[in-house]
Amino acid sequence: MTAARLSLEPLVARYGSVSGLARALRRDRVQVSKWRRDGLPMASADRIAVALGMHPVEVWPDWYEATEQAA
């Protein structure tokens, strides 16, 4: 069974580009591009949303449903 992953697209859209999101997260653009390609693991998604000053449900409206399915 593979771990649930979320789309990075809502954050890329919010920050205008992969580079913009990478700058906001203080992460390498290559890592952010990998998340965009492969999806964001649930635990990472939570940490990233919080690091950007948001609750995960603000980024992924179906957050609660996705966490229940992942459990």
HELIX and SHEET records of a PDB file:
HELIX    1   1 GLU A    9  TYR A   15  1                                   7    
HELIX    2   2 VAL A   18  LEU A   25  1                                   8    
HELIX    3   3 ARG A   29  ASP A   38  1                                  10    
HELIX    4   4 MET A   42  ALA A   51  1                                  10    
HELIX    5   5 PRO A   56  VAL A   59  1                                   4    
HELIX    6   6 TRP A   63  ALA A   70  1                                   8    
SHEET    1   A 2 ARG A   5  LEU A   6  0                                        
SHEET    2   A 2 LEU A  40  PRO A  41 -1                                        
END                                                                             
